[in-house]
Amino acid sequence: MNLDPVIMQKAETLIEALPYIQRFNRKIIVVKYGGSAMVDEELKLHVIQDVVLLKLVGFKPIIVHGGGKEISRWVGKVGMEPRFVGGLRYTDEPTMEIVEMVLNKVNKSLVQLVNELGCKAVGISGKDGCLLKCEKKLFGGEDLGYVGNITEVSPKVIYDLLEKDFLPIICPVGFDENFMSYNINADDAACAIARAVHAEKLAFLTDVEGVYKDYEDKDSLISEMTAAEAQEFVNSGMLGGGMLPKLQNCIDAINNGVNRVHILDGRIPHCLLLEIFTNKGIGTAILNNREERYYHGE
């Protein structure tokens, strides 16, 4: 019998995914959702489809999302001038109102999309269940307004949602000891949450392909590196731009119990599935020193 090779390829792809499904069944994976994949409607659908599929094959996904581009759009819409200090958004009281409004709007749009695809999602912020307690963040001694550093994570609300088979979708708004609202960097929030729930995996969706030995050489993408190798790379000073704090966040997550962290290009359709369920992968995986490498023969 001559079977359509396309059909056979689909079967082979599913079989390739089997050991990964077995290994990570019932394990928590935190997905930090941001970048272009948040503003392109087709990419947004692909990301949410990926997360829903992860849920339906037995993973326990948690989405932590930002909304910087949408916040900037609304700040301009109301006639306010955005202000940044060292690349961080200065957040005064009127800006904090907009931040909270926009992030909750984004949050509920993602909840709706997950619900439409047949999974039950619940959207929360770091204020719900006292999830993300923080303190004022300073940059070089300069006040950033209502921008917070996370000091404590109380993950009970997340565990309760996972136990009841809900998919938690979290926006990074926290509170201080006086219960004032604070804007938190979404990367920081995702890392802190992944550590607190002892996630097996943390995946960052970004606008870069991964970590390069030499950014100018697109053939130098690093498929896998240990946390120790990543720290050497950070210390070398060879890393530039916004990747430096992101890679340091990855290392911190690994050093605090997360087994694997993935840096993925969210502009690639279904990047989560390609990285997690295929032997080759498409981004950069950072793993603890005890973890077995996937990509043999490279």
C-alpha positions as semicolon CSV with decimal commas, in nm:
position;residue;x (nm);y (nm);z (nm)
1;M;0,000;0,000;0,000
2;N;0,140;0,340;-0,101
3;L;0,058;0,592;0,168
4;D;0,077;0,965;0,121
5;P;0,426;1,071;0,248
6;V;0,272;1,382;0,403
7;I;0,048;1,163;0,618
8;M;0,345;0,946;0,716
9;Q;0,544;1,256;0,807
10;K;0,263;1,363;1,041
11;A;0,274;1,023;1,211
12;E;0,653;1,045;1,249
13;T;0,620;1,393;1,401
14;L;0,374;1,264;1,658
15;I;0,601;0,971;1,745
16;E;0,896;1,211;1,782
17;A;0,691;1,406;2,036
18;L;0,605;1,096;2,244
19;P;0,913;1,085;2,475
20;Y;0,874;1,455;2,553
21;I;0,504;1,412;2,633
22;Q;0,592;1,118;2,860
23;R;0,873;1,305;3,033
24;F;0,682;1,625;3,103
25;N;0,336;1,486;3,169
26;R;0,181;1,661;3,472
27;K;0,482;1,895;3,498
28;I;0,444;2,273;3,526
29;I;0,567;2,490;3,240
30;V;0,566;2,870;3,267
31;V;0,537;3,062;2,939
32;K;0,641;3,427;2,941
33;Y;0,440;3,574;2,655
34;G;0,555;3,902;2,503
35;G;0,703;4,077;2,200
36;S;0,558;4,076;1,850
37;A;0,360;3,758;1,922
38;M;0,133;3,973;2,141
39;V;0,044;4,232;1,877
40;D;0,015;4,013;1,566
41;E;-0,326;3,844;1,581
42;E;-0,218;3,540;1,378
43;L;0,090;3,484;1,594
44;K;-0,120;3,533;1,906
45;L;-0,353;3,256;1,793
46;H;-0,057;3,024;1,724
47;V;0,087;3,083;2,072
48;I;-0,242;3,018;2,245
49;Q;-0,301;2,708;2,031
50;D;0,040;2,581;2,142
51;V;-0,034;2,640;2,510
52;V;-0,378;2,477;2,483
53;L;-0,221;2,174;2,315
54;L;0,038;2,152;2,595
55;K;-0,249;2,155;2,843
56;L;-0,446;1,888;2,660
57;V;-0,150;1,646;2,632
58;G;-0,091;1,660;3,007
59;F;0,134;1,957;3,079
60;K;0,035;2,218;3,339
61;P;0,101;2,549;3,158
62;I;0,094;2,894;3,318
63;I;0,104;3,208;3,104
64;V;0,270;3,525;3,236
65;H;0,228;3,815;2,995
66;G;0,341;4,171;2,951
67;G;0,185;4,444;2,742
68;G;0,446;4,716;2,699
69;K;0,356;4,809;2,341
70;E;-0,013;4,832;2,422
71;I;0,061;5,039;2,734
72;S;0,269;5,282;2,527
73;R;-0,016;5,309;2,276
74;W;-0,267;5,399;2,548
75;V;-0,031;5,641;2,720
76;G;-0,005;5,827;2,389
77;K;-0,379;5,795;2,332
78;V;-0,461;5,994;2,646
79;G;-0,202;6,260;2,560
80;M;0,063;6,162;2,815
81;E;0,434;6,156;2,736
82;P;0,600;5,818;2,810
83;R;0,919;5,841;3,013
84;F;1,191;5,579;3,041
85;V;1,484;5,555;3,282
86;G;1,757;5,312;3,172
87;G;1,507;5,136;2,946
88;L;1,254;5,100;3,230
89;R;0,916;5,272;3,213
90;Y;0,878;5,548;3,473
91;T;0,538;5,480;3,626
92;D;0,371;5,766;3,809
93;E;0,020;5,735;3,953
94;P;-0,172;5,824;3,632
95;T;0,051;5,591;3,430
96;M;-0,005;5,312;3,682
97;E;-0,380;5,347;3,628
98;I;-0,327;5,297;3,255
99;V;-0,086;5,006;3,312
100;E;-0,337;4,822;3,527
101;M;-0,625;4,893;3,289
102;V;-0,432;4,780;2,980
103;L;-0,280;4,469;3,138
104;N;-0,620;4,355;3,262
105;K;-0,767;4,417;2,916
106;V;-0,488;4,210;2,755
107;N;-0,531;3,945;3,023
108;K;-0,902;3,895;2,958
109;S;-0,850;3,885;2,580
110;L;-0,609;3,592;2,630
111;V;-0,853;3,423;2,867
112;Q;-1,125;3,453;2,603
113;L;-0,899;3,303;2,335
114;V;-0,808;3,004;2,553
115;N;-1,174;2,950;2,640
116;E;-1,268;2,962;2,270
117;L;-1,017;2,683;2,202
118;G;-1,183;2,454;2,454
119;C;-0,977;2,502;2,770
120;K;-1,086;2,685;3,082
121;A;-0,860;2,977;3,171
122;V;-0,865;3,215;3,467
123;G;-0,695;3,553;3,444
124;I;-0,540;3,704;3,754
125;S;-0,285;3,970;3,848
126;G;-0,013;3,952;4,108
127;K;-0,256;4,119;4,350
128;D;-0,494;3,823;4,346
129;G;-0,438;3,589;4,638
130;C;-0,145;3,816;4,741
131;L;0,055;3,642;4,466
132;L;0,331;3,901;4,402
133;K;0,448;4,118;4,691
134;C;0,707;4,378;4,596
135;E;0,906;4,682;4,699
136;K;0,994;4,998;4,510
137;K;1,255;4,942;4,241
138;L;1,535;5,194;4,190
139;F;1,764;5,231;3,889
140;G;2,107;5,364;3,978
141;G;1,950;5,524;4,285
142;E;1,683;5,693;4,071
143;D;1,315;5,657;4,161
144;L;1,106;5,482;3,893
145;G;0,771;5,558;4,054
146;Y;0,537;5,262;4,092
147;V;0,778;5,002;3,953
148;G;0,830;4,702;4,176
149;N;1,094;4,445;4,265
150;I;0,937;4,115;4,372
151;T;1,016;4,026;4,734
152;E;0,775;3,739;4,794
153;V;0,563;3,499;4,587
154;S;0,261;3,327;4,743
155;P;0,166;3,065;4,482
156;K;-0,136;2,910;4,657
157;V;-0,382;3,071;4,415
158;I;-0,187;2,920;4,122
159;Y;-0,184;2,573;4,277
160;D;-0,558;2,598;4,346
161;L;-0,628;2,687;3,982
162;L;-0,406;2,407;3,848
163;E;-0,566;2,155;4,083
164;K;-0,911;2,251;3,948
165;D;-0,781;2,209;3,590
166;F;-0,778;2,581;3,502
167;L;-0,506;2,744;3,296
168;P;-0,376;3,046;3,493
169;I;-0,300;3,362;3,291
170;I;-0,112;3,618;3,500
171;C;-0,041;3,987;3,441
172;P;0,255;4,140;3,629
173;V;0,090;4,386;3,866
174;G;0,195;4,348;4,228
175;F;0,148;4,524;4,560
176;D;0,369;4,659;4,838
177;E;0,334;4,641;5,218
178;N;0,078;4,924;5,200
179;F;-0,112;4,738;4,924
180;M;-0,031;5,003;4,664
181;S;-0,023;4,873;4,304
182;Y;0,312;4,831;4,128
183;N;0,414;4,763;3,770
184;I;0,652;4,464;3,751
185;N;0,875;4,361;3,462
186;A;0,707;4,058;3,302
187;D;1,037;3,866;3,267
188;D;1,102;3,913;3,639
189;A;0,748;3,802;3,723
190;A;0,774;3,489;3,507
191;C;1,106;3,391;3,668
192;A;0,980;3,449;4,021
193;I;0,663;3,249;3,956
194;A;0,855;2,964;3,788
195;R;1,085;2,940;4,092
196;A;0,795;2,951;4,338
197;V;0,597;2,671;4,171
198;H;0,911;2,462;4,099
199;A;0,839;2,467;3,726
200;E;1,002;2,202;3,510
201;K;1,033;2,451;3,225
202;L;1,026;2,826;3,169
203;A;0,989;2,953;2,812
204;F;1,048;3,313;2,704
205;L;0,880;3,421;2,380
206;T;1,090;3,707;2,244
207;D;1,171;3,890;1,921
208;V;1,510;3,718;1,883
209;E;1,593;3,369;1,758
210;G;1,787;3,274;2,073
211;V;2,142;3,324;2,203
212;Y;2,423;3,359;1,948
213;K;2,796;3,313;2,005
214;D;2,828;3,600;1,758
215;Y;2,510;3,797;1,692
216;E;2,636;3,899;1,348
217;D;2,676;3,532;1,251
218;K;2,330;3,378;1,221
219;D;2,487;3,030;1,198
220;S;2,622;3,062;1,553
221;L;2,291;3,004;1,735
222;I;2,350;2,805;2,056
223;S;2,094;2,524;2,082
224;E;2,178;2,427;2,440
225;M;2,400;2,554;2,719
226;T;2,427;2,480;3,090
227;A;2,364;2,754;3,345
228;A;2,739;2,757;3,418
229;E;2,819;2,805;3,048
230;A;2,555;3,078;3,025
231;Q;2,706;3,258;3,327
232;E;3,050;3,247;3,163
233;F;2,893;3,397;2,852
234;V;2,731;3,677;3,057
235;N;3,059;3,747;3,241
236;S;3,254;3,758;2,913
237;G;3,089;4,085;2,814
238;M;3,018;3,949;2,465
239;L;2,642;3,975;2,512
240;G;2,474;4,301;2,420
241;G;2,135;4,467;2,418
242;G;1,828;4,335;2,594
243;M;1,953;3,976;2,594
244;L;2,184;4,032;2,893
245;P;1,913;4,074;3,162
246;K;1,701;3,804;2,998
247;L;1,985;3,551;3,005
248;Q;2,066;3,646;3,366
249;N;1,700;3,585;3,452
250;C;1,730;3,242;3,289
251;I;2,039;3,159;3,494
252;D;1,871;3,273;3,817
253;A;1,570;3,054;3,740
254;I;1,793;2,750;3,681
255;N;1,987;2,820;4,001
256;N;1,657;2,830;4,191
257;G;1,522;2,493;4,082
258;V;1,381;2,532;3,729
259;N;1,526;2,248;3,518
260;R;1,516;2,407;3,171
261;V;1,467;2,757;3,037
262;H;1,395;2,818;2,669
263;I;1,450;3,144;2,477
264;L;1,233;3,132;2,165
265;D;1,150;3,356;1,871
266;G;0,778;3,423;1,917
267;R;0,759;3,544;1,556
268;I;0,796;3,181;1,438
269;P;0,453;3,012;1,421
270;H;0,416;2,735;1,681
271;C;0,764;2,798;1,822
272;L;0,669;2,641;2,155
273;L;0,575;2,309;1,997
274;L;0,881;2,307;1,772
275;E;1,116;2,365;2,068
276;I;0,953;2,133;2,319
277;F;0,841;1,841;2,103
278;T;1,115;1,801;1,840
279;N;1,467;1,662;1,867
280;K;1,630;1,961;1,703
281;G;1,437;2,251;1,856
282;I;1,458;2,606;1,725
283;G;1,572;2,833;2,008
284;T;1,821;2,823;2,294
285;A;1,769;2,595;2,594
286;I;1,953;2,666;2,920
287;L;1,965;2,368;3,154
288;N;2,099;2,287;3,495
289;N;2,431;2,104;3,514
290;R;2,263;1,772;3,596
291;E;2,022;1,771;3,300
292;E;2,090;1,552;2,999
293;R;2,140;1,737;2,673
294;Y;1,883;1,669;2,401
295;Y;2,073;1,765;2,090
296;H;2,332;1,492;2,051
297;G;2,550;1,481;1,745
298;E;2,581;1,856;1,695
